[in-house]
């Protein structure tokens, strides 16, 4: 059963009616409903196209958070072979919100790291809804360092509302762990490519996405704070999240103009959750294209490339 977003309610009614007609026919009532159901299908397809033609930033946030959207685990299972998970930060614990390990991508050895939100109530609680604690970032640092020593490209898949802000996380050095993960990204002597596959929230996302190349799925978002958090701070009213989403310029299309992202990966009509296989395939092609762009660069070139990319962000944003 499809989970419909608030703005998709008219679509839900049409698709529900078409399914209802087909269910009646299957129940043996002798009705020939295919023509009518087909008409409803065409109407639903037109409505879906209209709804997704010009999504507002707030609606893009809703799509990026859709519970049926493919998550990090789905990408790893589909795009990578011989995946060997590596766990723990060798200091405190293993953070289930961050998964990563050695794998092959198109038969090339790589290190893949990503945020995992979980797919049902139990796994979401285990994964802390993709909000990493310090040990998650320290695990990522360990894996990136391992990749650096063995000359393996690093691929990161970003999907987090932000780093976990709980008391225990702060006591264990959340800010320091995020800063060191960001530092590790910037000084890696191997290619580092990142894909924002859902939410890219705050420093928790930057700690994985300070990369040579950053791609964003068409309906993903990437921002210093959530629209709700921004609205609470600026207007003391979280209900102004729509205005905040507009002001934050958090969409892939805005971030391409600002130089924060390097490419937008098209999603299937209606979002990645409507055709996960196609969305994952498109991400795989984008990752390969980004790795090809970095092929042959020396460690010094890669570090310089990354440094120049981030130094140019402000200048490009002002020009835009």
C-alpha positions as CSV (number, residue, x, y, z in Angstrom):
1,X,0.0,0.0,0.0
2,X,1.4,3.4,-1.0
3,X,2.0,6.0,1.7
4,X,0.7,9.3,0.3
5,X,2.0,12.6,1.3
6,X,-0.3,15.5,2.3
7,X,-0.2,17.1,-1.1
8,X,-0.9,13.8,-2.8
9,X,-4.3,13.3,-1.3
10,X,-6.3,14.0,-4.5
11,X,-4.0,11.5,-6.3
12,X,-4.7,8.9,-3.5
13,X,-8.4,9.2,-4.2
14,X,-8.1,8.5,-7.9
15,X,-5.6,5.7,-7.6
16,X,-7.7,4.2,-4.7
17,X,-10.8,4.3,-6.9
18,X,-9.1,2.5,-9.8
19,X,-7.8,-0.2,-7.4
20,X,-11.3,-0.5,-5.9
21,X,-12.8,-1.1,-9.3
22,X,-10.2,-3.8,-10.1
23,X,-10.7,-5.5,-6.7
24,X,-14.5,-5.7,-7.4
25,X,-13.7,-7.3,-10.8
26,X,-11.3,-9.8,-9.1
27,X,-14.0,-10.7,-6.6
28,X,-16.0,-12.4,-9.4
29,X,-18.8,-9.8,-9.7
30,X,-18.6,-10.1,-13.4
31,X,-17.9,-6.5,-14.0
32,X,-15.8,-5.2,-16.9
33,X,-14.1,-2.3,-15.3
34,X,-10.8,-2.1,-17.2
35,X,-11.9,0.8,-19.5
36,X,-13.0,2.9,-16.5
37,X,-10.0,1.9,-14.4
38,X,-7.7,2.7,-17.3
39,X,-9.2,6.1,-17.6
40,X,-8.6,6.7,-13.9
41,X,-5.0,5.5,-14.3
42,X,-4.4,8.1,-17.1
43,X,-6.0,10.8,-15.0
44,X,-3.8,9.8,-12.0
45,X,-0.7,9.9,-14.2
46,X,-1.5,13.4,-15.5
47,X,-2.1,14.6,-11.9
48,X,1.2,13.0,-10.7
49,X,3.0,14.8,-13.5
50,X,1.4,18.1,-12.5
51,X,2.1,17.7,-8.8
52,X,5.8,16.9,-9.3
53,X,6.4,19.5,-12.1
54,X,7.3,22.3,-9.8
55,X,7.5,21.1,-6.2
56,X,8.0,23.7,-3.6
57,X,11.0,23.4,-1.3
58,X,8.8,22.2,1.6
59,X,7.2,19.5,-0.6
60,X,10.6,18.4,-1.6
61,X,11.5,18.0,2.1
62,X,8.4,15.8,2.4
63,X,9.4,13.7,-0.5
64,X,13.0,13.4,0.8
65,X,11.6,12.1,4.1
66,X,9.2,9.6,2.5
67,X,9.3,6.4,4.5
68,X,9.3,4.2,1.4
69,X,12.2,6.0,-0.2
70,X,15.2,3.7,-0.8
71,X,17.8,4.0,2.0
72,X,21.5,3.3,2.3
73,X,21.1,-0.4,2.8
74,X,19.1,-0.7,-0.4
75,X,21.8,1.1,-2.4
76,X,24.5,-1.1,-0.9
77,X,22.7,-4.3,-1.6
78,X,21.9,-3.3,-5.2
79,X,25.0,-1.4,-6.4
80,X,27.8,-3.2,-4.5
81,X,29.1,-6.7,-4.5
82,X,31.2,-8.5,-1.9
83,X,30.2,-6.0,0.7
84,X,31.9,-6.7,4.0
85,X,30.6,-4.6,6.9
86,X,33.1,-3.1,9.3
87,X,31.8,-2.2,12.8
88,X,32.7,-0.2,15.8
89,X,34.9,2.9,16.5
90,X,37.4,0.9,18.6
91,X,36.6,3.2,21.5
92,X,33.1,3.1,22.7
93,X,30.5,1.2,20.6
94,X,29.1,0.4,17.1
95,X,26.6,3.0,16.0
96,X,23.9,1.4,13.9
97,X,22.9,4.8,12.4
98,X,26.1,4.5,10.3
99,X,26.9,1.5,8.1
100,X,30.0,1.0,6.0
101,X,32.6,-1.5,4.8
102,X,34.7,-2.8,2.0
103,X,32.9,-3.6,-1.2
104,X,33.3,-3.7,-5.0
105,X,31.6,-1.2,-7.2
106,X,31.6,-2.2,-10.8
107,X,34.3,-4.7,-9.8
108,X,36.5,-2.0,-8.4
109,X,37.4,-2.2,-4.6
110,X,36.0,0.7,-2.7
111,X,35.0,1.8,0.8
112,X,31.3,2.6,1.1
113,X,29.9,4.5,4.1
114,X,26.4,5.9,4.7
115,X,23.6,6.8,7.1
116,X,20.9,4.2,7.5
117,X,17.4,5.3,8.8
118,X,15.8,1.9,9.0
119,X,12.6,0.7,7.2
120,X,10.2,-0.2,10.0
121,X,9.6,0.8,13.6
122,X,12.1,-1.7,15.1
123,X,14.9,-0.9,12.6
124,X,14.3,2.8,12.8
125,X,14.7,2.7,16.6
126,X,17.8,0.5,16.3
127,X,19.2,2.9,13.6
128,X,18.2,6.0,15.7
129,X,16.4,7.3,12.6
130,X,19.7,7.9,10.8
131,X,21.0,10.3,13.5
132,X,24.5,9.3,14.2
133,X,26.2,9.6,17.6
134,X,30.0,10.4,18.0
135,X,30.9,6.7,17.7
136,X,29.2,6.7,14.3
137,X,31.4,9.5,13.0
138,X,34.5,7.9,14.6
139,X,33.7,4.6,12.8
140,X,33.5,6.6,9.6
141,X,36.9,8.2,10.3
142,X,38.4,4.8,10.9
143,X,37.0,3.4,7.6
144,X,38.1,6.5,5.6
145,X,41.6,6.2,7.1
146,X,41.7,2.5,6.1
147,X,40.6,3.5,2.6
148,X,43.3,6.1,2.5
149,X,46.0,3.7,3.5
150,X,45.0,1.1,0.9
151,X,44.3,3.6,-1.9
152,X,40.5,2.8,-2.1
153,X,38.0,5.3,-3.4
154,X,35.4,6.3,-0.8
155,X,31.7,6.5,-1.6
156,X,29.4,8.1,1.0
157,X,25.6,8.0,0.9
158,X,24.0,10.8,3.0
159,X,20.6,10.5,4.5
160,X,20.2,12.0,8.0
161,X,18.1,14.7,9.7
162,X,21.3,15.6,11.5
163,X,23.7,14.3,14.1
164,X,22.0,13.1,17.3
165,X,21.7,16.0,19.8
166,X,21.2,13.9,23.0
167,X,23.0,14.3,26.3
168,X,25.1,11.2,26.0
169,X,26.2,12.2,22.5
170,X,27.3,15.6,23.7
171,X,29.1,14.1,26.7
172,X,31.1,11.8,24.3
173,X,32.2,14.7,22.1
174,X,29.7,15.0,19.3
175,X,31.0,18.3,17.9
176,X,34.6,17.1,18.0
177,X,33.7,13.8,16.2
178,X,31.8,15.7,13.4
179,X,34.7,18.1,13.0
180,X,37.3,15.3,12.8
181,X,35.2,13.4,10.3
182,X,34.9,16.5,8.1
183,X,38.7,17.0,8.5
184,X,39.3,13.4,7.4
185,X,37.2,13.9,4.3
186,X,39.2,17.0,3.3
187,X,42.6,15.4,3.7
188,X,41.9,12.0,2.0
189,X,44.4,11.2,-0.7
190,X,41.9,9.1,-2.5
191,X,38.7,10.0,-4.6
192,X,35.8,10.8,-2.3
193,X,32.3,11.1,-3.9
194,X,29.1,11.7,-2.0
195,X,25.4,11.3,-2.9
196,X,22.6,13.0,-0.9
197,X,19.9,10.3,-1.3
198,X,17.3,11.8,1.1
199,X,18.0,14.4,3.8
200,X,21.3,16.1,4.2
201,X,20.9,17.7,7.6
202,X,23.4,20.0,9.3
203,X,27.0,19.1,10.2
204,X,25.9,15.5,10.5
205,X,25.7,15.4,6.7
206,X,28.7,17.7,6.0
207,X,30.9,15.2,8.0
208,X,30.3,12.7,5.2
209,X,29.9,15.0,2.2
210,X,33.0,17.2,2.2
211,X,33.9,15.4,-1.0
212,X,35.5,16.0,-4.4
213,X,32.1,15.5,-6.0
214,X,28.7,15.8,-4.5
215,X,25.5,14.6,-6.3
216,X,22.0,15.0,-5.1
217,X,18.9,13.1,-6.0
218,X,16.3,15.4,-7.7
219,X,14.0,15.6,-4.6
220,X,16.7,15.4,-1.9
221,X,17.5,18.3,0.4
222,X,20.7,19.5,1.9
223,X,20.8,22.3,4.6
224,X,22.4,23.6,7.7
225,X,19.2,23.1,9.7
226,X,15.7,21.6,9.1
227,X,13.0,23.9,8.1
228,X,11.1,23.2,11.3
229,X,14.3,24.1,13.4
230,X,14.9,27.2,11.4
231,X,11.3,28.4,11.8
232,X,11.5,27.8,15.6
233,X,14.6,29.9,15.8
234,X,13.7,32.8,13.5
235,X,10.0,33.0,14.0
236,X,9.5,31.1,17.3
237,X,6.9,29.1,15.3
238,X,7.7,25.7,13.8
239,X,4.6,26.0,11.7
240,X,6.4,28.5,9.5
241,X,8.5,25.6,8.1
242,X,7.3,26.4,4.5
243,X,8.7,29.9,4.6
244,X,11.9,28.6,6.2
245,X,12.3,25.9,3.5
246,X,12.0,28.7,0.8
247,X,14.6,30.8,2.6
248,X,17.1,28.0,3.2
249,X,17.6,27.3,-0.5
250,X,18.0,23.6,0.3
251,X,16.9,22.0,-2.9
252,X,19.2,20.3,-5.3
253,X,18.4,22.8,-8.0
254,X,19.3,25.7,-5.7
255,X,22.5,24.1,-4.5
256,X,23.8,23.5,-8.0
257,X,23.5,27.3,-8.6
258,X,25.4,27.9,-5.3
259,X,28.2,25.5,-6.2
260,X,27.5,23.2,-3.1
261,X,26.3,20.3,-5.3
262,X,27.9,19.2,-8.6
263,X,25.1,17.3,-10.3
264,X,21.4,16.5,-9.9
265,X,20.3,12.9,-10.4
266,X,16.8,12.6,-11.9
267,X,14.2,10.6,-10.0
268,X,11.4,8.6,-11.4
269,X,8.1,10.5,-11.7
270,X,6.6,10.7,-8.3
271,X,9.9,10.3,-6.4
272,X,12.4,7.6,-5.8
273,X,9.9,5.6,-3.7
274,X,7.7,5.0,-6.7
275,X,10.4,3.2,-8.6
276,X,13.3,2.4,-6.3
277,X,15.1,0.2,-8.8
278,X,15.3,3.0,-11.4
279,X,16.4,5.5,-8.7
280,X,19.1,3.2,-7.5
281,X,20.3,2.6,-11.0
282,X,20.5,6.3,-11.7
283,X,22.6,6.8,-8.6
284,X,25.0,4.0,-9.7
285,X,25.5,5.7,-13.0
286,X,26.2,9.1,-11.3
287,X,28.7,7.5,-8.9
288,X,30.6,5.9,-11.8
289,X,30.6,9.2,-13.7
290,X,32.0,11.1,-10.7
291,X,34.7,8.4,-10.1
292,X,35.7,8.6,-13.8
293,X,36.1,12.4,-13.5
294,X,38.6,11.8,-10.7
295,X,40.5,8.9,-12.3
296,X,44.2,9.4,-12.6
297,X,44.5,12.3,-10.2
298,X,47.3,12.1,-7.6
299,X,46.6,12.4,-3.9
300,X,47.9,15.9,-4.0
301,X,45.6,16.8,-6.9
302,X,42.6,15.3,-5.1
303,X,43.2,17.2,-1.9
304,X,43.7,20.4,-3.9
305,X,40.6,19.8,-5.9
306,X,38.6,19.4,-2.7
307,X,40.1,22.5,-1.1
308,X,39.4,24.6,-4.2
309,X,35.9,23.3,-4.5
310,X,35.0,24.4,-0.9
311,X,36.8,27.8,-1.2
312,X,34.8,28.6,-4.3
313,X,31.4,27.9,-2.8
314,X,31.0,31.4,-1.3
315,X,32.2,33.2,-4.3
316,X,30.0,31.3,-6.7
317,X,27.0,31.8,-4.4
318,X,27.5,35.6,-4.4
319,X,27.8,35.6,-8.1
320,X,24.5,33.7,-8.4
